[in-house]
Amino acid sequence: MTYQHVAYICCRNLHCDPVAKHILDRFLALRATKLSSDLFDGHPIHRWQCPDTGLQFSFAASEDVVSHDYSWYLPQLNHCFGTCDFVGLVNWHEGANAPDRILCLHTTGDVSSGHFGSADPVAFSAILRSFSAVTQRIGCKYASLSEATHWSGMGFGGQANQIAQFPVPVVDLEIGSSPASWSDPEAHTALASALLEFPMHLAPEAPTILCIGGVHFEQAFCSPLQNANEKAYNLAHILPNHWLLMDRYSGAGGISYILAAAASIRGGIRAITFHDNLKSPLKESVRAAAASLGVPCFNHKVLRDPIRFANTMLASKPL
């Protein structure tokens, strides 16, 4: 597809979000934006159109983190950005056991209940590649990682069924996972630059893979996208072990949840890959869902073997 309009939303209140305002400031320093008459959360939206591609970028400020007050922001999202190709929510990552000095991203969904937001695998994977390319270019010592699909709104009074009420693909874009990283100007430059340069890393012809199992930051799924085989595939939703509740993801119910995840991915999927450590009843659901979709299902190790992966996808390609 040809991207025409993308939007990045940044909470301007550093007491609510220690990262996003820095990224908004960096966007405005890197590009000669123009203020529009359109308002988001009471603030004019900055716009910039790439002269080479015609792609329009919108940069919006909010007073709070969007997912933390979703009932307030949902009507504004639909009004201002309902026709965008995707929307990026810039924020921060933290956690007791989270890796530090990272740039990371994740799609939106509540895996436990089987509610999945629309996902754009082509843009999602291009941003991940862009993270890696920019950090290498400028010498920024941050790892580029994909997170498991989740929605932080669940912890702030949001309801899982609200996710689908904004039909545009939403990606969270984060710096993690310590105060030193959140305030690092080098990380700010890397994140903002990568988000502006993602079109350079699009691979629209690559097959899309739905990933199931593994840990929250599962490098088995994202690392192959940052090496010589970086455009072999695209990924979007990642359903990790810790949210695959056995009573929901085994049997017919589990198959329906996996099919719902696949259906929410723009353009559909060409394969499902599962991590080695997935329990047998869950693997059975994965295989059954893949059979229902008519796509191959394979172990994650195939992703790191370019020849084996290419042969697997070639064998499954429709005539």
PyMOL commands that set and color helices and strands:
alter all, ss='L'
color gray80, all
select helices_A, chain A and resi 20-30+66-81+111-113+121-138+152-156+160-165+179-182+185-201+219-226+241-243+246-249+251-263+280-293+300-304+306-316
alter helices_A, ss='H'
color red, helices_A
select strands_A, chain A and resi 5-11+34-40+43-49+56-62+86-93+102-107+109-110+115-116+143-146+170-176+208-212+234-239+271-274+297-299
alter strands_A, ss='S'
color yellow, strands_A
deselect
rebuild
show_as cartoon
